[in-house]
Amino acid sequence: MNISLRFIFLLCICACDKINESGAIPSDFKDCDYINEKVMNYDMFQDYATITLNYGYTPDIDKRDSLMNDYHFLKFKNINLNGIYVIIDANTRYKTNKVIPFDETSKNEYPFTLDLLNQGACIFLDQIKTEQCECI
C-alpha cells in the first residue's frame, strides 16, 4: 500500500512540472482551440455591439461553476483590431450576440471605424486562451 501512495505522489509531481510556482501559464502555450466565425451583420450602440454570427453563443451562467468559463470571448480576424471582446448575451434563434469590450485595447478600438461585414472572427471559451492565442 505504501508503494502505491509513493507512485501516485510521484505522478502528481511530474504532472505539475509545466506550471511554475506562481501558477502562470508557460510561455510555450500552444493549445489554441477556437471556433471560426464570420460576421454577417452588426449594429453598434453606446456601450455594446450586436453581432450576427453563424450561432448565438449564450453565456453558461451557473453559480456552481468553479471554472469561470461562463462567457465566450471574441477576437476579430483583422490586423487593425487587436482587442478582446466578451459575449454577454445572445439570441440563438436570430444568431445575434451582444458584445462588449473586455480589455483596454478593445475599449480604445470601440466604436469601430472599420467595416466588419463579412470579416472573420474567432470565438474562445477560455480567457487565458484568448489572451495567449492569435486569431488567424
C-alpha positions as CSV (number, residue, x, y, z in Angstrom):
1,M,0.0,0.0,0.0
2,N,2.8,2.4,0.8
3,I,4.4,1.9,-2.6
4,S,1.2,2.8,-4.4
5,L,0.9,6.1,-2.5
6,R,4.5,6.9,-3.4
7,F,3.8,6.2,-7.0
8,I,0.7,8.5,-7.0
9,F,2.6,11.2,-5.3
10,L,5.4,11.0,-7.9
11,L,2.8,11.1,-10.8
12,C,1.3,14.3,-9.2
13,I,4.7,16.0,-9.1
14,C,5.5,15.0,-12.7
15,A,2.2,16.2,-14.0
16,C,2.6,19.7,-12.4
17,D,6.1,20.5,-13.7
18,K,4.7,22.7,-16.5
19,I,3.2,25.3,-14.1
20,N,5.6,27.4,-12.2
21,E,5.3,28.4,-8.5
22,S,3.2,31.5,-9.3
23,G,0.7,29.4,-11.2
24,A,1.4,31.2,-14.5
25,I,0.9,29.6,-17.9
26,P,4.2,28.6,-19.6
27,S,5.5,30.8,-22.4
28,D,5.3,27.9,-24.9
29,F,1.5,27.7,-24.6
30,K,0.2,26.2,-27.9
31,D,-3.3,24.9,-27.1
32,C,-5.3,27.4,-29.2
33,D,-8.7,26.0,-29.8
34,Y,-11.3,28.4,-31.1
35,I,-14.3,28.5,-33.4
36,N,-14.0,30.2,-36.8
37,E,-16.9,32.6,-37.4
38,K,-18.0,35.2,-40.0
39,V,-19.7,38.5,-39.2
40,M,-22.9,38.5,-41.2
41,N,-24.3,41.7,-39.7
42,Y,-23.5,44.1,-36.8
43,D,-25.0,47.1,-35.1
44,M,-23.3,49.3,-32.7
45,F,-24.8,51.0,-29.7
46,Q,-23.3,53.2,-27.0
47,D,-22.0,50.5,-24.6
48,Y,-22.2,47.3,-26.7
49,A,-22.4,45.9,-30.2
50,T,-24.9,43.3,-31.6
51,I,-23.1,41.0,-34.0
52,T,-24.8,38.3,-36.1
53,L,-22.7,35.2,-36.4
54,N,-23.4,31.6,-37.5
55,Y,-24.5,30.8,-34.0
56,G,-25.8,32.6,-30.9
57,Y,-23.2,32.0,-28.1
58,T,-25.3,32.2,-24.9
59,P,-23.3,32.5,-21.7
60,D,-23.4,29.5,-19.4
61,I,-24.2,31.3,-16.2
62,D,-24.3,28.8,-13.3
63,K,-23.4,29.8,-9.7
64,R,-22.0,26.3,-9.1
65,D,-19.4,26.6,-12.0
66,S,-16.0,26.9,-10.5
67,L,-14.1,27.0,-13.8
68,M,-15.2,30.6,-14.6
69,N,-15.8,29.7,-18.2
70,D,-19.2,31.3,-18.3
71,Y,-18.7,33.7,-21.2
72,H,-17.4,33.3,-24.8
73,F,-14.6,35.7,-25.8
74,L,-14.3,37.1,-29.3
75,K,-11.4,38.3,-31.4
76,F,-11.6,39.7,-34.9
77,K,-9.6,38.5,-37.9
78,N,-8.5,42.0,-38.7
79,I,-4.9,43.3,-38.3
80,N,-6.3,46.7,-37.2
81,L,-8.5,45.2,-34.4
82,N,-6.4,43.6,-31.6
83,G,-8.7,43.8,-28.6
84,I,-10.6,41.1,-26.8
85,Y,-14.4,41.3,-26.6
86,V,-16.8,39.3,-24.5
87,I,-20.2,38.0,-25.5
88,I,-22.5,38.8,-22.6
89,D,-25.8,37.7,-24.1
90,A,-27.1,36.0,-27.2
91,N,-30.3,35.2,-29.1
92,T,-29.8,31.7,-30.5
93,R,-32.9,31.9,-32.8
94,Y,-31.6,35.0,-34.6
95,K,-27.9,34.2,-34.1
96,T,-27.3,37.7,-32.6
97,N,-24.6,38.2,-29.9
98,K,-24.4,41.1,-27.5
99,V,-20.7,42.0,-27.3
100,I,-18.8,44.4,-25.0
101,P,-15.1,45.5,-24.9
102,F,-13.1,43.4,-22.4
103,D,-9.6,44.8,-22.2
104,E,-8.1,48.3,-22.6
105,T,-7.2,47.7,-26.2
106,S,-10.8,46.8,-27.1
107,K,-12.1,49.8,-25.2
108,N,-9.9,52.1,-27.3
109,E,-11.0,50.4,-30.5
110,Y,-14.7,50.6,-29.8
111,P,-16.7,52.0,-31.6
112,F,-15.3,50.5,-34.7
113,T,-14.3,52.7,-37.6
114,L,-13.8,49.7,-39.9
115,D,-16.5,47.8,-41.8
116,L,-16.8,44.4,-40.1
117,L,-19.3,42.9,-42.5
118,N,-18.1,39.5,-43.9
119,Q,-15.0,39.7,-41.7
120,G,-13.8,36.7,-39.8
121,A,-13.9,36.2,-36.0
122,C,-12.6,33.7,-33.5
123,I,-14.7,32.5,-30.6
124,F,-12.9,31.3,-27.5
125,L,-14.4,29.7,-24.4
126,D,-11.3,30.3,-22.2
127,Q,-10.0,33.8,-21.2
128,I,-6.4,32.5,-21.0
129,K,-6.5,31.0,-24.5
130,T,-8.0,34.3,-25.7
131,E,-5.1,36.2,-24.3
132,Q,-2.4,33.8,-25.4
133,C,-3.6,32.9,-28.9
134,E,-3.8,34.8,-32.2
135,C,-6.9,34.8,-34.3
136,I,-5.7,33.8,-37.8
